[in-house]
């Protein structure tokens, strides 16, 4: 998978410009996104008591979307905490 899914430069610019949302809210958002990813994975693997019909259509794409959301929020938190490139 040689494709770049995330434009890190643009993501960093958006993250650094998002100073209105405090770190606690970003942490809560990460938990929310992780839960959405878990639900998508459960549907993908056909876990008991889950529906195979994801509202966004293709279940695989829903897993990718939710996983990307967790990555984006994680990077936003890294920027908000102020880690340097060397630390991260």
The first five atom37 places (N, CA, C, CB, O) and aatype in JSON, in Angstrom:
{
  "aatype": [20, 20, 20, 20, 20, 20, 20, 20, 20, 20, 20, 20, 20, 20, 20, 20, 20, 20, 20, 20, 20, 20, 20, 20, 20, 20, 20, 20, 20, 20, 20, 20, 20, 20, 20, 20, 20, 20, 20, 20, 20, 20, 20, 20, 20, 20, 20, 20, 20, 20, 20, 20, 20, 20, 20, 20, 20, 20, 20, 20, 20, 20, 20, 20, 20, 20, 20, 20, 20, 20, 20, 20, 20, 20, 20, 20, 20, 20, 20, 20, 20, 20, 20, 20, 20, 20, 20, 20],
  "atom_mask": [
    [1, 1, 1, 1, 1],
    [1, 1, 1, 1, 1],
    [1, 1, 1, 1, 1],
    [1, 1, 1, 1, 1],
    [1, 1, 1, 1, 1],
    [1, 1, 1, 1, 1],
    [1, 1, 1, 1, 1],
    [1, 1, 1, 1, 1],
    [1, 1, 1, 1, 1],
    [1, 1, 1, 1, 1],
    [1, 1, 1, 1, 1],
    [1, 1, 1, 1, 1],
    [1, 1, 1, 1, 1],
    [1, 1, 1, 1, 1],
    [1, 1, 1, 1, 1],
    [1, 1, 1, 1, 1],
    [1, 1, 1, 1, 1],
    [1, 1, 1, 1, 1],
    [1, 1, 1, 1, 1],
    [1, 1, 1, 1, 1],
    [1, 1, 1, 1, 1],
    [1, 1, 1, 1, 1],
    [1, 1, 1, 1, 1],
    [1, 1, 1, 1, 1],
    [1, 1, 1, 1, 1],
    [1, 1, 1, 1, 1],
    [1, 1, 1, 1, 1],
    [1, 1, 1, 1, 1],
    [1, 1, 1, 1, 1],
    [1, 1, 1, 1, 1],
    [1, 1, 1, 1, 1],
    [1, 1, 1, 1, 1],
    [1, 1, 1, 1, 1],
    [1, 1, 1, 1, 1],
    [1, 1, 1, 1, 1],
    [1, 1, 1, 1, 1],
    [1, 1, 1, 1, 1],
    [1, 1, 1, 1, 1],
    [1, 1, 1, 1, 1],
    [1, 1, 1, 1, 1],
    [1, 1, 1, 1, 1],
    [1, 1, 1, 1, 1],
    [1, 1, 1, 1, 1],
    [1, 1, 1, 1, 1],
    [1, 1, 1, 1, 1],
    [1, 1, 1, 1, 1],
    [1, 1, 1, 1, 1],
    [1, 1, 1, 1, 1],
    [1, 1, 1, 1, 1],
    [1, 1, 1, 1, 1],
    [1, 1, 1, 1, 1],
    [1, 1, 1, 1, 1],
    [1, 1, 1, 1, 1],
    [1, 1, 1, 1, 1],
    [1, 1, 1, 1, 1],
    [1, 1, 1, 1, 1],
    [1, 1, 1, 1, 1],
    [1, 1, 1, 1, 1],
    [1, 1, 1, 1, 1],
    [1, 1, 1, 1, 1],
    [1, 1, 1, 1, 1],
    [1, 1, 1, 1, 1],
    [1, 1, 1, 1, 1],
    [1, 1, 1, 1, 1],
    [1, 1, 1, 1, 1],
    [1, 1, 1, 1, 1],
    [1, 1, 1, 1, 1],
    [1, 1, 1, 1, 1],
    [1, 1, 1, 1, 1],
    [1, 1, 1, 1, 1],
    [1, 1, 1, 1, 1],
    [1, 1, 1, 1, 1],
    [1, 1, 1, 1, 1],
    [1, 1, 1, 1, 1],
    [1, 1, 1, 1, 1],
    [1, 1, 1, 1, 1],
    [1, 1, 1, 1, 1],
    [1, 1, 1, 1, 1],
    [1, 1, 1, 1, 1],
    [1, 1, 1, 1, 1],
    [1, 1, 1, 1, 1],
    [1, 1, 1, 1, 1],
    [1, 1, 1, 1, 1],
    [1, 1, 1, 1, 1],
    [1, 1, 1, 1, 1],
    [1, 1, 1, 1, 1],
    [1, 1, 1, 1, 1],
    [1, 1, 1, 1, 1]
  ],
  "atom_positions": [
    [[0.85, -1.18, 0.0], [0.0, 0.0, 0.0], [0.89, 1.24, 0.0], [-0.97, 0.0, 1.23], [1.18, 1.81, 1.05]],
    [[1.32, 1.64, -1.17], [2.26, 2.76, -1.3], [1.55, 4.11, -1.36], [3.1, 2.57, -2.53], [2.2, 5.15, -1.44]],
    [[0.26, 4.09, -1.32], [-0.52, 5.31, -1.45], [-0.5, 6.12, -0.15], [-1.97, 4.98, -1.84], [-0.61, 5.55, 0.94]],
    [[-0.36, 7.43, -0.27], [-0.44, 8.3, 0.91], [-1.91, 8.66, 1.14], [0.43, 9.58, 0.74], [-2.54, 9.29, 0.29]],
    [[-2.44, 8.26, 2.3], [-3.83, 8.54, 2.61], [-4.0, 9.85, 3.35], [-4.43, 7.42, 3.41], [-5.1, 10.4, 3.39]],
    [[-2.93, 10.36, 3.95], [-3.05, 11.56, 4.77], [-2.05, 12.61, 4.27], [-2.8, 11.22, 6.26], [-0.86, 12.33, 4.11]],
    [[-2.56, 13.8, 4.04], [-1.7, 14.94, 3.72], [-1.31, 15.56, 5.06], [-2.42, 16.0, 2.76], [-2.05, 16.36, 5.62]],
    [[-0.13, 15.17, 5.56], [0.29, 15.57, 6.9], [0.49, 17.07, 7.03], [1.56, 14.85, 7.28], [0.24, 17.65, 8.09]],
    [[0.95, 17.72, 5.95], [1.15, 19.16, 6.0], [-0.18, 19.87, 6.21], [1.84, 19.66, 4.71], [-0.3, 20.75, 7.06]],
    [[-1.18, 19.49, 5.42], [-2.51, 20.11, 5.56], [-3.12, 19.77, 6.92], [-3.44, 19.64, 4.42], [-3.73, 20.63, 7.56]],
    [[-2.97, 18.53, 7.34], [-3.5, 18.13, 8.64], [-2.87, 18.93, 9.77], [-3.28, 16.64, 8.86], [-3.57, 19.35, 10.7]],
    [[-1.57, 19.15, 9.7], [-0.9, 19.93, 10.74], [-1.39, 21.37, 10.74], [0.63, 19.9, 10.53], [-1.61, 21.95, 11.8]],
    [[-1.58, 21.96, 9.55], [-2.09, 23.33, 9.46], [-3.48, 23.43, 10.08], [-2.13, 23.81, 8.0], [-3.76, 24.36, 10.84]],
    [[-4.34, 22.47, 9.77], [-5.69, 22.47, 10.34], [-5.64, 22.28, 11.85], [-6.56, 21.38, 9.7], [-6.37, 22.93, 12.59]],
    [[-4.79, 21.4, 12.28], [-4.66, 21.1, 13.71], [-4.16, 22.31, 14.49], [-3.71, 19.91, 13.93], [-4.71, 22.66, 15.53]],
    [[-3.14, 22.95, 13.98], [-2.58, 24.11, 14.67], [-3.55, 25.29, 14.68], [-1.27, 24.54, 14.01], [-3.5, 26.12, 15.58]],
    [[-4.44, 25.35, 13.69], [-5.43, 26.4, 13.64], [-6.64, 26.13, 14.52], [-5.88, 26.61, 12.24], [-7.48, 27.01, 14.71]],
    [[-6.73, 24.92, 15.05], [-7.89, 24.5, 15.85], [-7.57, 24.66, 17.32], [-8.28, 23.04, 15.53], [-7.49, 23.67, 18.05]],
    [[-7.4, 25.86, 17.77], [-7.08, 26.12, 19.18], [-8.32, 26.37, 20.02], [-6.14, 27.31, 19.3], [-8.23, 26.56, 21.23]],
    [[-9.49, 26.38, 19.38], [-10.73, 26.61, 20.11], [-11.1, 25.38, 20.94], [-11.88, 26.97, 19.14], [-11.56, 25.51, 22.07]],
    [[-10.89, 24.19, 20.37], [-11.23, 22.95, 21.06], [-10.1, 22.61, 22.02], [-11.48, 21.78, 20.04], [-8.94, 22.52, 21.61]],
    [[-10.43, 22.43, 23.28], [-9.37, 22.15, 24.25], [-8.97, 20.68, 24.23], [-9.82, 22.56, 25.67], [-9.65, 19.84, 23.63]],
    [[-7.88, 20.39, 24.88], [-7.28, 19.06, 24.85], [-8.21, 17.99, 25.43], [-5.98, 19.07, 25.62], [-8.23, 16.86, 24.94]],
    [[-8.99, 18.34, 26.45], [-9.93, 17.37, 27.02], [-10.96, 16.93, 25.98], [-10.64, 17.96, 28.25], [-11.28, 15.75, 25.87]],
    [[-11.47, 17.9, 25.23], [-12.46, 17.58, 24.2], [-11.85, 16.73, 23.1], [-13.05, 18.86, 23.61], [-12.5, 15.84, 22.56]],
    [[-10.59, 17.01, 22.76], [-9.92, 16.21, 21.74], [-9.72, 14.78, 22.23], [-8.56, 16.84, 21.37], [-9.86, 13.83, 21.45]],
    [[-9.41, 14.61, 23.51], [-9.28, 13.27, 24.08], [-10.6, 12.52, 24.04], [-8.78, 13.36, 25.51], [-10.63, 11.33, 23.73]],
    [[-11.69, 13.21, 24.36], [-13.01, 12.6, 24.3], [-13.35, 12.22, 22.86], [-14.08, 13.56, 24.87], [-13.94, 11.16, 22.61]],
    [[-12.99, 13.08, 21.92], [-13.25, 12.8, 20.5], [-12.5, 11.55, 20.06], [-12.84, 14.01, 19.63], [-13.04, 10.76, 19.28]],
    [[-11.27, 11.37, 20.54], [-10.51, 10.18, 20.18], [-11.23, 8.91, 20.68], [-9.08, 10.25, 20.76], [-11.29, 7.91, 19.97]],
    [[-11.76, 8.98, 21.89], [-12.52, 7.84, 22.42], [-13.75, 7.55, 21.58], [-12.93, 8.11, 23.85], [-14.06, 6.39, 21.32]],
    [[-14.44, 8.6, 21.16], [-15.62, 8.44, 20.31], [-15.23, 7.77, 18.98], [-16.29, 9.8, 20.05], [-15.88, 6.83, 18.54]],
    [[-14.17, 8.29, 18.36], [-13.73, 7.74, 17.07], [-13.28, 6.29, 17.21], [-12.6, 8.59, 16.49], [-13.54, 5.47, 16.33]],
    [[-12.61, 5.97, 18.32], [-12.18, 4.59, 18.56], [-13.39, 3.66, 18.68], [-11.31, 4.51, 19.84], [-13.37, 2.54, 18.17]],
    [[-14.44, 4.13, 19.34], [-15.66, 3.34, 19.46], [-16.31, 3.1, 18.1], [-16.64, 4.02, 20.39], [-16.8, 2.0, 17.83]],
    [[-16.32, 4.13, 17.25], [-16.89, 3.98, 15.91], [-16.06, 2.99, 15.09], [-16.95, 5.34, 15.19], [-16.61, 2.19, 14.33]],
    [[-14.74, 3.04, 15.26], [-13.87, 2.08, 14.57], [-14.16, 0.66, 15.06], [-12.39, 2.43, 14.79], [-14.24, -0.27, 14.26]],
    [[-14.32, 0.5, 16.36], [-14.61, -0.83, 16.91], [-15.91, -1.38, 16.36], [-14.66, -0.77, 18.44], [-15.99, -2.56, 16.02]],
    [[-16.94, -0.55, 16.28], [-18.23, -1.0, 15.73], [-18.08, -1.41, 14.27], [-19.29, 0.11, 15.86], [-18.63, -2.42, 13.85]],
    [[-17.32, -0.62, 13.5], [-17.1, -0.95, 12.09], [-16.36, -2.28, 11.95], [-16.32, 0.18, 11.39], [-16.69, -3.09, 11.09]],
    [[-15.35, -2.5, 12.81], [-14.6, -3.76, 12.76], [-15.49, -4.95, 13.13], [-13.4, -3.7, 13.71], [-15.39, -6.01, 12.51]],
    [[-16.34, -4.77, 14.12], [-17.24, -5.85, 14.51], [-18.17, -6.22, 13.35], [-18.07, -5.44, 15.75], [-18.42, -7.4, 13.11]],
    [[-18.68, -5.22, 12.64], [-19.51, -5.5, 11.47], [-18.69, -6.2, 10.4], [-20.12, -4.19, 10.92], [-19.16, -7.14, 9.75]],
    [[-17.46, -5.75, 10.2], [-16.59, -6.31, 9.17], [-16.3, -7.79, 9.4], [-15.27, -5.53, 9.11], [-16.33, -8.59, 8.46]],
    [[-16.04, -8.16, 10.64], [-15.73, -9.56, 10.94], [-16.99, -10.39, 11.19], [-14.82, -9.64, 12.15], [-16.89, -11.6, 11.43]],
    [[-18.15, -9.76, 11.13], [-19.41, -10.49, 11.3], [-19.67, -10.95, 12.71], [-19.43, -11.67, 10.4], [-20.23, -12.02, 12.93]],
    [[-19.25, -10.14, 13.67], [-19.45, -10.5, 15.07], [-20.94, -10.68, 15.37], [-18.84, -9.43, 15.99], [-21.8, -10.07, 14.75]],
    [[-21.19, -11.52, 16.34], [-22.56, -11.79, 16.76], [-23.24, -10.5, 17.21], [-22.58, -12.83, 17.89], [-22.61, -9.64, 17.83]],
    [[-24.51, -10.37, 16.9], [-25.34, -9.22, 17.28], [-24.92, -7.91, 16.6], [-25.29, -9.03, 18.76], [-25.2, -6.83, 17.11]],
    [[-24.26, -8.01, 15.46], [-23.97, -6.81, 14.67], [-24.61, -6.97, 13.31], [-22.43, -6.57, 14.54], [-24.77, -8.08, 12.8]],
    [[-24.96, -5.86, 12.72], [-25.59, -5.87, 11.41], [-24.52, -5.81, 10.34], [-26.57, -4.69, 11.27], [-23.53, -5.08, 10.49]],
    [[-24.69, -6.55, 9.27], [-23.74, -6.52, 8.16], [-23.98, -5.3, 7.27], [-23.84, -7.8, 7.34], [-23.24, -5.09, 6.31]],
    [[-24.99, -4.5, 7.56], [-25.27, -3.36, 6.7], [-24.79, -2.07, 7.36], [-26.78, -3.27, 6.39], [-25.44, -1.53, 8.25]],
    [[-23.65, -1.61, 6.9], [-23.13, -0.32, 7.39], [-23.89, 0.78, 6.67], [-21.57, -0.18, 7.17], [-24.15, 0.65, 5.47]],
    [[-24.24, 1.85, 7.35], [-25.02, 2.92, 6.74], [-24.27, 3.62, 5.63], [-25.42, 3.91, 7.79], [-24.91, 4.28, 4.8]],
    [[-22.95, 3.52, 5.58], [-22.21, 4.2, 4.52], [-21.99, 3.29, 3.31], [-20.88, 4.7, 5.05], [-21.24, 3.66, 2.4]],
    [[-22.6, 2.12, 3.28], [-22.44, 1.25, 2.12], [-21.45, 0.14, 2.38], [-22.02, 2.04, 0.92], [-21.71, -0.76, 3.18]],
    [[-20.31, 0.21, 1.72], [-19.29, -0.84, 1.81], [-18.69, -0.9, 3.21], [-18.19, -0.61, 0.77], [-18.16, 0.09, 3.71]],
    [[-18.76, -2.06, 3.84], [-18.28, -2.23, 5.21], [-16.78, -2.01, 5.29], [-18.64, -3.62, 5.74], [-16.29, -1.4, 6.25]],
    [[-16.02, -2.5, 4.3], [-14.56, -2.29, 4.28], [-14.21, -0.82, 4.27], [-13.94, -2.99, 3.07], [-13.32, -0.37, 4.99]],
    [[-14.91, -0.05, 3.43], [-14.64, 1.38, 3.36], [-15.0, 2.08, 4.66], [-15.41, 2.01, 2.21], [-14.36, 3.06, 5.05]],
    [[-16.03, 1.58, 5.33], [-16.4, 2.15, 6.62], [-15.31, 1.92, 7.65], [-17.73, 1.55, 7.11], [-15.02, 2.79, 8.46]],
    [[-14.68, 0.73, 7.62], [-13.56, 0.44, 8.52], [-12.42, 1.42, 8.24], [-13.07, -1.03, 8.36], [-11.85, 1.99, 9.17]],
    [[-12.09, 1.62, 6.96], [-11.02, 2.54, 6.59], [-11.33, 3.97, 7.05], [-10.8, 2.52, 5.08], [-10.47, 4.65, 7.6]],
    [[-12.56, 4.41, 6.83], [-12.95, 5.77, 7.22], [-12.81, 5.98, 8.73], [-14.39, 6.05, 6.79], [-12.27, 6.99, 9.17]],
    [[-13.3, 5.02, 9.51], [-13.24, 5.17, 10.96], [-11.81, 5.07, 11.48], [-14.11, 4.11, 11.63], [-11.44, 5.78, 12.41]],
    [[-11.0, 4.21, 10.88], [-9.61, 4.11, 11.29], [-8.86, 5.41, 10.96], [-8.93, 2.92, 10.59], [-8.06, 5.88, 11.77]],
    [[-9.12, 5.98, 9.8], [-8.5, 7.26, 9.43], [-8.92, 8.36, 10.41], [-8.88, 7.66, 7.99], [-8.1, 9.21, 10.77]],
    [[-10.17, 8.35, 10.82], [-10.62, 9.35, 11.79], [-9.83, 9.25, 13.09], [-12.13, 9.19, 12.07], [-9.46, 10.27, 13.68]],
    [[-9.56, 8.02, 13.55], [-8.78, 7.88, 14.79], [-7.35, 8.38, 14.61], [-8.77, 6.41, 15.24], [-6.78, 8.98, 15.51]],
    [[-6.79, 8.14, 13.43], [-5.42, 8.6, 13.16], [-5.37, 10.12, 13.12], [-4.91, 8.03, 11.82], [-4.46, 10.73, 13.68]],
    [[-6.35, 10.72, 12.46], [-6.39, 12.19, 12.34], [-6.52, 12.84, 13.71], [-7.55, 12.63, 11.43], [-5.82, 13.8, 14.01]],
    [[-7.42, 12.33, 14.54], [-7.61, 12.9, 15.88], [-6.35, 12.69, 16.72], [-8.84, 12.27, 16.59], [-5.96, 13.56, 17.49]],
    [[-5.7, 11.53, 16.57], [-4.46, 11.28, 17.31], [-3.38, 12.27, 16.92], [-3.97, 9.85, 17.05], [-2.67, 12.8, 17.78]],
    [[-3.24, 12.54, 15.63], [-2.25, 13.51, 15.16], [-2.59, 14.9, 15.67], [-2.16, 13.5, 13.62], [-1.71, 15.68, 16.02]],
    [[-3.87, 15.21, 15.7], [-4.31, 16.51, 16.23], [-3.9, 16.65, 17.69], [-5.85, 16.67, 16.08], [-3.46, 17.72, 18.11]],
    [[-4.04, 15.6, 18.47], [-3.65, 15.64, 19.89], [-2.13, 15.78, 20.02], [-4.13, 14.37, 20.62], [-1.65, 16.53, 20.87]],
    [[-1.39, 15.06, 19.19], [0.07, 15.19, 19.21], [0.47, 16.65, 18.97], [0.72, 14.28, 18.13], [1.34, 17.17, 19.66]],
    [[-0.16, 17.29, 17.99], [0.13, 18.7, 17.72], [-0.31, 19.6, 18.87], [-0.55, 19.15, 16.42], [0.39, 20.56, 19.21]],
    [[-1.46, 19.31, 19.45], [-1.98, 20.15, 20.53], [-1.08, 20.08, 21.76], [-3.4, 19.74, 20.91], [-0.92, 21.08, 22.46]],
    [[-0.5, 18.92, 22.03], [0.39, 18.77, 23.18], [1.73, 19.48, 22.91], [0.63, 17.27, 23.49], [2.41, 19.9, 23.84]],
    [[2.08, 19.6, 21.65], [3.28, 20.33, 21.29], [4.52, 19.47, 21.15], [3.53, 21.37, 22.29], [5.64, 19.96, 21.31]],
    [[4.33, 18.18, 20.85], [5.49, 17.33, 20.63], [6.24, 17.78, 19.38], [5.07, 15.86, 20.5], [5.64, 18.23, 18.41]],
    [[7.56, 17.65, 19.42], [8.38, 17.99, 18.25], [8.42, 16.79, 17.31], [9.84, 18.41, 18.67], [8.0, 15.69, 17.68]],
    [[8.92, 17.01, 16.09], [9.05, 15.91, 15.14], [9.94, 14.81, 15.7], [9.61, 16.43, 13.81], [9.69, 13.62, 15.46]],
    [[10.97, 15.2, 16.43], [11.9, 14.21, 16.99], [11.21, 13.36, 18.06], [13.14, 14.9, 17.58], [11.46, 12.16, 18.14]],
    [[10.36, 13.98, 18.86], [9.67, 13.25, 19.92], [8.6, 12.32, 19.35], [9.04, 14.23, 20.91], [8.41, 11.19, 19.81]],
    [[7.91, 12.82, 18.35], [6.83, 12.03, 17.76], [7.4, 10.99, 16.85], [5.86, 12.92, 17.0], [6.64, 10.22, 16.25]]
  ]
}
